[in-house]
Amino acid sequence: MLRRLLLPVVLVAVALCAGMWLGGHPDRLPGFAQNAFVDQDNVVVAEALGVLNRRYYREFDQRKMEEAALRAAVDSLDDQFSAYLSPKDLKAFDQIKDSKFEGIGVEVQQVDAGLEIGNVYDGSPAKRAGLQGGDIIVRAGGKSLAGLTTQAGSALIRGPIDTTVELQLRRDGKLIDRKVKRAEVRVPAVETEFDKDAKVGVVRLASFSTGAHGEVQAGIDKMVKEGATGIVFDLRGNPGGLVAEAKLISSLFLDGGTIVTTRGRAVRERTIEAGDDPAFPKVPLVVLVDENSASAAEIVAGALQDRKRAKVLGTRTYGKGVFQEIIPLAQGGAMDITVGQYFTPSGRNLGGAGVTKGEDVSRGKGIAPDAKAVDDPKTEDVDEAQQTAIDAVKQ
């Protein structure tokens, strides 16, 4: 009896071990068996790495090679918004929490040549060093930023407090060198300004970070109590952030209804709607945008424009139109990949040309403003775009 019980157990164990060995050596299977039992697409990379590991003439860093393979796989998607994050990259990415980090105080977007500055925070090391919106950081610490993701490039710029990073900038076709001393940077999520003569309040939102909706509401409440009869919502240079904050901020002005719809191959379609108790349902509103207004900023501007709740002024927005998800990997890294698209209430997708790399097609259609409003950088004391928006609210 015992022998009869042991025999099946032994056979199962042998079959399991054989299966594990053959799974790692699919080349040892006959052709018909490879086709029947092995998913060639899934094992080819592991098989190739196994060949290198067994047959290459000298030892090598297998982890480094695996990470190179992962980067190459994501690069083959030709998607400027997708990236492989190594454990080191992911740690640097996670450093920015509670709107506080050690760096130079700029918001950046990835371009082919490096990182383009969208906004320079007041009082920041970057501001003191003379960095400007529109500058492209092409080198940091002697290393080229060309082809790097926003996360990887930013990691080369950030560093310990009181250390210095040497930057090379491209401005109006010329290269400029700057040394910037890093400091603890606290990003002001919301700034307000009240034009008492025009009775118009201006609310500037730097990014859609946690709690931003509460700061926006408090800022508008304060100015309305002081006599503001209209609001300019300034989203220039805003790179986006949390979709949940985009919903809450839109809900300050919209009474129910669609804000944005998201769709993707592996994610279910989802329609995000505004709440039914807006704090400012009728306050005259103008949204100010520029070419660096992206992602969540475009969701809000697009919803307010489509729903006829606000006029949009400025220049055409960035045109992202897609959203990403960070998926952790077992070895400590992560895949930061595009998983879907978003659509405004009228069904517009703002991505245009999509996610393809390259300066000529990297930016999509974006949001076309109802009227143009541009700031002249030569007149530092006057913000012409803001003044145009204030005049539009008055009308």
C-alpha positions as CSV (number, residue, x, y, z in Angstrom):
1,M,0.0,0.0,0.0
2,L,2.8,2.4,1.0
3,R,4.6,1.7,-2.3
4,R,1.4,2.4,-4.3
5,L,1.0,5.8,-2.5
6,L,4.7,6.8,-2.9
7,L,4.8,6.1,-6.7
8,P,2.4,8.9,-7.8
9,V,4.1,11.4,-5.4
10,V,7.5,10.5,-6.9
11,L,6.2,10.8,-10.4
12,V,4.7,14.2,-9.7
13,A,8.0,15.5,-8.2
14,V,10.0,14.2,-11.1
15,A,7.6,15.8,-13.6
16,L,7.7,19.1,-11.7
17,C,11.5,19.2,-11.7
18,A,11.7,18.2,-15.3
19,G,9.2,20.9,-16.2
20,M,11.2,23.6,-14.3
21,W,14.4,22.6,-16.0
22,L,12.9,22.4,-19.5
23,G,11.2,25.8,-18.9
24,G,14.6,27.3,-18.4
25,H,16.1,25.4,-21.3
26,P,13.4,25.4,-24.0
27,D,16.0,24.8,-26.7
28,R,16.4,21.2,-25.4
29,L,12.7,20.4,-26.3
30,P,11.9,18.9,-29.7
31,G,10.3,21.4,-32.1
32,F,6.7,20.0,-31.7
33,A,7.0,20.2,-27.9
34,Q,8.3,23.8,-28.0
35,N,5.4,24.9,-30.1
36,A,2.9,23.0,-27.9
37,F,4.1,23.8,-24.4
38,V,6.3,26.9,-24.6
39,D,5.2,30.5,-25.2
40,Q,8.1,31.6,-27.4
41,D,7.3,35.3,-27.0
42,N,7.6,35.1,-23.3
43,V,10.7,33.0,-22.9
44,V,12.9,34.4,-25.7
45,V,14.4,37.2,-23.5
46,A,15.0,34.9,-20.5
47,E,16.5,32.3,-22.9
48,A,18.9,34.9,-24.4
49,L,20.0,36.1,-21.0
50,G,20.5,32.5,-20.0
51,V,22.8,31.9,-23.0
52,L,24.9,35.0,-22.1
53,N,25.0,33.9,-18.5
54,R,26.2,30.3,-19.5
55,R,28.4,31.0,-22.5
56,Y,29.8,34.5,-22.4
57,Y,33.6,34.4,-22.0
58,R,33.8,36.5,-18.8
59,E,31.6,37.3,-15.9
60,F,29.3,40.4,-16.1
61,D,26.8,42.3,-14.0
62,Q,23.6,40.4,-14.7
63,R,21.4,42.9,-12.9
64,K,22.8,45.7,-15.0
65,M,22.1,43.7,-18.2
66,E,18.5,42.9,-17.1
67,E,17.9,46.6,-16.4
68,A,19.3,47.5,-19.8
69,A,16.9,45.0,-21.4
70,L,13.9,46.5,-19.5
71,R,14.9,50.0,-20.6
72,A,15.3,48.8,-24.2
73,A,11.9,47.1,-24.1
74,V,10.1,50.3,-22.9
75,D,12.1,52.5,-25.4
76,S,10.9,50.3,-28.2
77,L,7.3,51.6,-27.5
78,D,8.5,55.0,-28.8
79,D,6.4,56.5,-26.0
80,Q,7.9,59.7,-24.4
81,F,5.8,59.3,-21.3
82,S,6.7,55.6,-20.5
83,A,9.9,54.6,-18.7
84,Y,11.5,51.9,-16.8
85,L,12.5,53.1,-13.3
86,S,15.4,51.3,-11.7
87,P,15.3,51.0,-7.9
88,K,17.6,54.1,-7.7
89,D,15.3,56.0,-10.1
90,L,12.2,55.0,-8.1
91,K,13.8,56.1,-4.8
92,A,14.6,59.5,-6.3
93,F,11.1,59.8,-7.8
94,D,9.6,59.1,-4.4
95,Q,11.6,61.8,-2.7
96,I,9.1,64.5,-3.8
97,K,6.5,64.3,-1.1
98,D,4.3,66.9,0.7
99,S,5.4,69.5,-1.9
100,K,8.9,69.6,-0.3
101,F,12.2,68.3,-1.7
102,E,15.9,69.1,-2.0
103,G,16.6,70.7,-5.4
104,I,16.7,74.0,-7.3
105,G,13.0,74.8,-7.6
106,V,11.8,74.3,-11.2
107,E,9.1,72.4,-13.0
108,V,10.3,70.6,-16.1
109,Q,9.0,68.7,-19.1
110,Q,11.0,66.2,-21.1
111,V,12.1,67.2,-24.6
112,D,14.6,65.6,-27.0
113,A,17.5,67.8,-25.9
114,G,16.9,67.5,-22.2
115,L,14.4,69.1,-19.7
116,E,12.5,72.2,-20.6
117,I,11.7,74.5,-17.7
118,G,8.0,75.4,-17.4
119,N,8.0,77.3,-14.2
120,V,10.6,78.7,-11.8
121,Y,9.4,79.1,-8.2
122,D,9.8,82.5,-6.6
123,G,12.6,82.6,-3.9
124,S,14.1,79.4,-5.2
125,P,17.8,78.7,-6.0
126,A,16.9,78.6,-9.7
127,K,15.3,82.0,-9.5
128,R,18.4,83.5,-7.8
129,A,20.6,81.9,-10.5
130,G,18.6,83.5,-13.3
131,L,16.9,80.4,-14.8
132,Q,13.8,81.2,-16.8
133,G,10.8,79.4,-18.2
134,G,11.5,78.1,-21.6
135,D,15.2,77.4,-20.8
136,I,16.2,73.8,-21.7
137,I,18.6,72.1,-19.3
138,V,20.8,70.0,-21.6
139,R,23.5,69.0,-19.0
140,A,23.6,68.5,-15.3
141,G,26.8,67.7,-13.3
142,G,28.6,67.2,-16.6
143,K,26.1,64.6,-17.8
144,S,23.9,65.0,-20.9
145,L,20.1,64.9,-20.3
146,A,19.3,64.2,-23.9
147,G,17.0,61.2,-24.2
148,L,16.4,60.9,-20.4
149,T,13.0,60.7,-18.8
150,T,11.8,63.6,-16.6
151,Q,12.4,61.4,-13.6
152,A,15.9,60.3,-14.5
153,G,17.0,63.8,-15.6
154,S,15.5,65.4,-12.5
155,A,17.4,62.9,-10.3
156,L,20.7,64.3,-11.7
157,I,19.6,67.8,-10.8
158,R,18.4,67.1,-7.3
159,G,20.8,66.4,-4.4
160,P,21.8,67.2,-0.8
161,I,21.1,70.7,0.6
162,D,24.0,73.2,0.2
163,T,25.7,71.2,-2.6
164,T,26.1,72.8,-6.0
165,V,25.0,71.5,-9.4
166,E,26.5,72.8,-12.6
167,L,23.9,73.2,-15.3
168,Q,24.2,73.9,-19.0
169,L,21.1,75.7,-20.5
170,R,20.0,76.3,-24.0
171,R,18.3,79.7,-24.3
172,D,17.3,81.3,-27.7
173,G,19.8,78.9,-29.4
174,K,22.7,79.8,-27.2
175,L,24.3,77.7,-24.5
176,I,24.6,79.2,-21.0
177,D,26.4,77.7,-17.9
178,R,25.0,78.2,-14.4
179,K,26.0,77.0,-11.0
180,V,23.0,76.5,-8.7
181,K,23.2,75.8,-5.0
182,R,20.6,73.2,-3.9
183,A,18.3,74.0,-1.0
184,E,15.1,72.6,0.6
185,V,12.4,73.7,-1.8
186,R,8.8,74.0,-0.6
187,V,6.5,74.3,-3.6
188,P,3.8,76.9,-3.1
189,A,0.7,75.0,-4.4
190,V,-1.5,78.1,-4.6
191,E,-0.7,81.8,-4.8
192,T,-3.3,84.6,-4.9
193,E,-3.4,88.2,-6.0
194,F,-6.4,90.6,-5.7
195,D,-6.8,93.5,-8.2
196,K,-8.9,95.8,-6.1
197,D,-9.4,98.3,-9.0
198,A,-10.8,95.6,-11.3
199,K,-12.4,93.6,-8.4
200,V,-10.8,90.5,-9.9
201,G,-9.0,87.8,-8.0
202,V,-6.1,85.8,-9.5
203,V,-5.5,82.2,-8.3
204,R,-2.3,80.5,-9.5
205,L,-2.0,76.7,-9.1
206,A,1.5,75.3,-9.5
207,S,0.4,71.6,-9.5
208,F,-2.4,69.3,-8.7
209,S,-0.8,68.0,-5.5
210,T,-2.6,66.5,-2.5
211,G,-4.9,69.1,-0.9
212,A,-4.6,71.7,-3.7
213,H,-8.4,71.9,-4.0
214,G,-8.7,73.1,-0.4
215,E,-6.1,75.8,-1.0
216,V,-7.8,77.0,-4.2
217,Q,-11.2,77.2,-2.5
218,A,-9.7,79.1,0.5
219,G,-8.0,81.5,-1.8
220,I,-11.1,82.3,-3.8
221,D,-13.3,82.5,-0.6
222,K,-10.9,85.1,0.8
223,M,-10.9,87.3,-2.3
224,V,-14.7,87.1,-2.7
225,K,-15.1,88.3,0.8
226,E,-12.7,91.2,0.0
227,G,-15.0,92.2,-2.9
228,A,-13.8,90.1,-5.9
229,T,-16.6,89.8,-8.5
230,G,-14.6,87.5,-10.9
231,I,-11.7,85.1,-10.9
232,V,-8.7,84.3,-13.1
233,F,-7.6,80.7,-12.6
234,D,-4.0,80.7,-13.7
235,L,-2.8,77.2,-14.9
236,R,0.3,78.4,-16.9
237,G,3.3,76.2,-16.3
238,N,1.2,73.6,-14.4
239,P,2.4,70.1,-15.4
240,G,-0.6,68.3,-13.9
241,G,-0.7,65.9,-11.0
242,L,-3.5,64.0,-9.3
243,V,-6.6,63.3,-11.3
244,A,-8.5,63.2,-7.9
245,E,-7.5,66.9,-7.3
246,A,-8.6,67.7,-10.9
247,K,-12.0,66.3,-10.1
248,L,-12.3,68.2,-6.8
249,I,-11.1,71.5,-8.3
250,S,-13.5,71.2,-11.3
251,S,-16.3,70.5,-8.8
252,L,-15.8,73.9,-7.2
253,F,-17.2,75.4,-10.4
254,L,-19.4,72.7,-12.1
255,D,-22.7,71.4,-10.9
256,G,-22.5,67.7,-11.6
257,G,-21.9,66.3,-15.1
258,T,-18.9,64.9,-16.8
259,I,-15.4,66.2,-16.2
260,V,-13.3,63.6,-18.0
261,T,-13.6,60.1,-19.4
262,T,-10.7,57.6,-19.4
263,R,-10.2,54.6,-21.6
264,G,-7.5,52.1,-22.2
265,R,-6.8,48.6,-23.5
266,A,-6.4,47.0,-20.1
267,V,-8.3,49.4,-17.9
268,R,-12.1,49.8,-17.9
269,E,-13.7,52.9,-19.2
270,R,-14.4,55.4,-16.4
271,T,-16.3,58.7,-16.4
272,I,-15.4,61.1,-13.7
273,E,-18.2,63.5,-12.7
274,A,-18.3,66.7,-10.7
275,G,-20.1,66.9,-7.3
276,D,-23.5,68.5,-7.1
277,D,-22.7,71.3,-4.6
278,P,-20.2,73.7,-6.3
279,A,-18.8,76.4,-4.1
280,F,-18.6,78.9,-6.9
281,P,-21.3,78.0,-9.5
282,K,-21.8,81.5,-11.0
283,V,-18.6,83.5,-10.2
284,P,-17.3,84.8,-13.6
285,L,-14.3,82.7,-14.5
286,V,-11.4,82.8,-17.0
287,V,-8.8,80.0,-17.2
288,L,-5.3,81.1,-18.2
289,V,-3.1,78.5,-19.9
290,D,0.1,78.1,-21.9
291,E,2.2,75.5,-23.8
292,N,3.3,74.0,-20.4
293,S,-0.2,73.5,-19.1
294,A,-0.5,69.7,-19.2
295,S,-2.3,66.6,-18.0
296,A,-4.6,67.4,-15.0
297,A,-4.4,71.1,-16.0
298,E,-5.8,70.2,-19.4
299,I,-8.5,68.1,-17.9
300,V,-9.8,71.0,-15.8
301,A,-9.4,73.6,-18.6
302,G,-11.0,71.3,-21.1
303,A,-14.0,70.5,-18.8
304,L,-14.6,74.1,-18.0
305,Q,-14.4,75.1,-21.7
306,D,-16.6,72.3,-23.0
307,R,-19.2,72.9,-20.3
308,K,-19.3,76.6,-21.1
309,R,-18.4,77.4,-17.5
310,A,-15.3,79.5,-18.3
311,K,-13.4,81.1,-21.2
312,V,-9.9,79.8,-21.8
313,L,-7.2,82.4,-22.6
314,G,-3.5,82.1,-23.4
315,T,-1.8,79.8,-25.9
316,R,-2.4,76.2,-27.0
317,T,-1.7,73.8,-24.1
318,Y,0.8,70.9,-24.1
319,G,-1.5,68.3,-25.5
320,K,-0.8,65.2,-23.4
321,G,-4.1,63.3,-23.6
322,V,-2.8,60.1,-21.9
323,F,-2.2,58.9,-18.3
324,Q,0.4,56.6,-16.8
325,E,0.5,54.1,-14.0
326,I,3.5,53.1,-11.9
327,I,3.7,49.3,-11.6
328,P,6.2,48.0,-9.0
329,L,8.5,45.2,-10.0
330,A,9.9,42.4,-7.7
331,Q,13.5,43.6,-7.8
332,G,12.6,47.1,-6.5
333,G,12.2,49.0,-9.7
334,A,9.0,49.9,-11.5
335,M,7.4,50.3,-14.9
336,D,6.0,53.8,-15.4
337,I,3.9,53.2,-18.5
338,T,1.0,54.8,-20.4
339,V,-2.1,52.8,-19.8
340,G,-4.9,54.9,-21.3
341,Q,-6.2,58.1,-22.8
342,Y,-8.6,60.7,-21.4
343,F,-11.3,62.6,-23.2
344,T,-13.0,65.9,-22.4
345,P,-16.8,66.1,-22.0
346,S,-17.3,66.8,-25.7
347,G,-15.2,63.7,-26.6
348,R,-11.9,65.5,-27.4
349,N,-8.7,63.7,-26.9
350,L,-6.0,66.3,-26.5
351,G,-3.1,64.0,-27.4
352,G,-3.2,64.7,-31.1
353,A,-0.1,63.0,-32.5
354,G,-0.1,60.9,-29.3
355,V,2.9,59.8,-27.3
356,T,5.5,59.4,-30.0
357,K,9.0,60.8,-29.2
358,G,10.5,63.6,-31.2
359,E,10.1,67.4,-30.9
360,D,8.0,67.7,-34.0
361,V,5.3,65.3,-32.9
362,S,5.8,65.0,-29.1
363,R,3.1,67.6,-28.4
364,G,-0.5,66.9,-29.4
365,K,-3.3,69.1,-30.3
366,G,-3.9,70.4,-26.8
367,I,-6.6,72.9,-25.9
368,A,-7.0,75.9,-28.3
369,P,-7.8,79.0,-26.2
370,D,-10.9,81.0,-26.9
371,A,-8.6,84.1,-27.1
372,K,-4.9,84.5,-27.3
373,A,-3.0,86.0,-24.3
374,V,0.8,86.1,-24.2
375,D,3.2,87.5,-21.7
376,D,6.2,89.6,-22.9
377,P,9.3,88.3,-21.1
378,K,11.1,91.6,-21.8
379,T,8.7,93.5,-19.5
380,E,9.4,91.8,-16.1
381,D,7.1,94.1,-14.1
382,V,4.0,93.6,-16.2
383,D,2.2,90.3,-16.9
384,E,0.4,91.1,-20.2
385,A,-1.4,87.7,-20.3
386,Q,-2.7,88.1,-16.8
387,Q,-3.9,91.6,-17.6
388,T,-5.7,90.3,-20.7
389,A,-7.4,87.7,-18.6
390,I,-8.5,90.2,-16.0
391,D,-10.0,92.4,-18.6
392,A,-11.9,89.4,-20.0
393,V,-13.4,88.7,-16.6
394,K,-14.5,92.3,-16.3
395,Q,-16.3,92.0,-19.6
